[in-house]
């Protein structure tokens, strides 16, 4: 019987933490400076679409770490898109 929390699952959660954390400095800088001019709308849109596809993939597997990392990542990217629209 496999362990409830395997090394594979641990790496999935470490990837989740790292991936989600990577967006936080950009969100903080954009919020603090009230400027999103340097953010590419195409990149934000493609990254959001990618996280939504990864979420669907995680749901089909099912893989909890994949689902959560990409759901949170999607929310953060939506936040950046809103700031891009609001702060230009």
JODALIN-V718753 format. One record per residue. N is the residue number from 1. NEAR is the number of other C-alpha atoms within 10 Angstrom. D_LAST is the distance of its C-alpha to the last C-alpha in Angstrom with 1 decimal. Layout:
N/NEAR/D_LAST
N/NEAR/D_LAST
//
This chain:
1/3/53.7
2/5/50.3
3/7/48.8
4/7/46.4
5/8/43.8
6/10/44.3
7/10/42.9
8/9/40.9
9/16/39.3
10/12/38.7
11/12/36.8
12/17/34.7
13/17/33.7
14/13/33.1
15/15/30.8
16/21/29.0
17/14/28.7
18/12/27.5
19/15/25.0
20/19/23.4
21/15/23.5
22/12/21.7
23/14/18.3
24/13/18.8
25/10/18.1
26/15/14.7
27/16/13.9
28/12/15.6
29/12/13.8
30/19/10.3
31/15/11.7
32/9/13.8
33/9/11.5
34/14/8.6
35/15/6.4
36/22/5.4
37/13/5.4
38/9/9.0
39/16/9.0
40/12/10.6
41/15/10.1
42/9/13.8
43/10/14.8
44/16/13.3
45/13/15.0
46/12/18.2
47/16/18.4
48/21/18.2
49/14/20.8
50/15/22.9
51/21/23.0
52/18/24.0
53/13/26.7
54/19/27.9
55/24/28.1
56/16/30.3
57/15/32.3
58/18/32.9
59/14/34.1
60/10/36.5
61/10/38.0
62/12/37.7
63/14/36.1
64/15/34.8
65/20/32.9
66/22/31.1
67/22/30.3
68/19/29.0
69/24/27.0
70/24/25.1
71/19/24.7
72/17/23.2
73/25/21.1
74/21/19.9
75/15/19.0
76/19/17.1
77/21/15.2
78/16/14.5
79/14/13.2
80/23/10.8
81/20/9.7
82/13/9.4
83/19/7.3
84/20/5.0
85/12/5.4
86/11/5.7
87/15/3.8
88/13/0.0
//
